[in-house]
Amino acid sequence: MSRPLLPLKAGAVTFTVLWTAWMMWWSGSSSSVNLVILTLVGTLVGYLWYRAMRWQFERMGMLPRKDDSSRAS
C-alpha cells in the first residue's frame, strides 16, 4: 500500500461505514436482508467515492499520477 494513498483509503473506509450506518438508521428496518443490501450498496458507494476522490486529487496535483508511480521503480 503506497503511503500517499493511505489517508484516502482510510477516509473511504470511514465514509463507507458512516454511510451504511446512516442508511440503516434512516431506513428504520433492522432485518438481515436490509443489512446485507445496505452493506453491499455501502461498499459500492465507498469504492466509487474513493475512485472519484483519487481522480480529483490526481488532477489537482495532490497525488502522484498513475504513470509517475510506474516510472519510479
C-alpha angles and dihedrals in degrees: 000000000000118000099232091057097047096089090045092052091046089050091050092052091048091048091050094051094045093045092049092047091048092050091049090051093044095049092053092211121111098186118139092241091054090048093052094046094047091046091053093045091045090053090051092047091049092050092048090048090052093050092047093048092045091051092048094047091048089050091051091049094245092120131037114260119250090249092056095054093056092051093051093068 
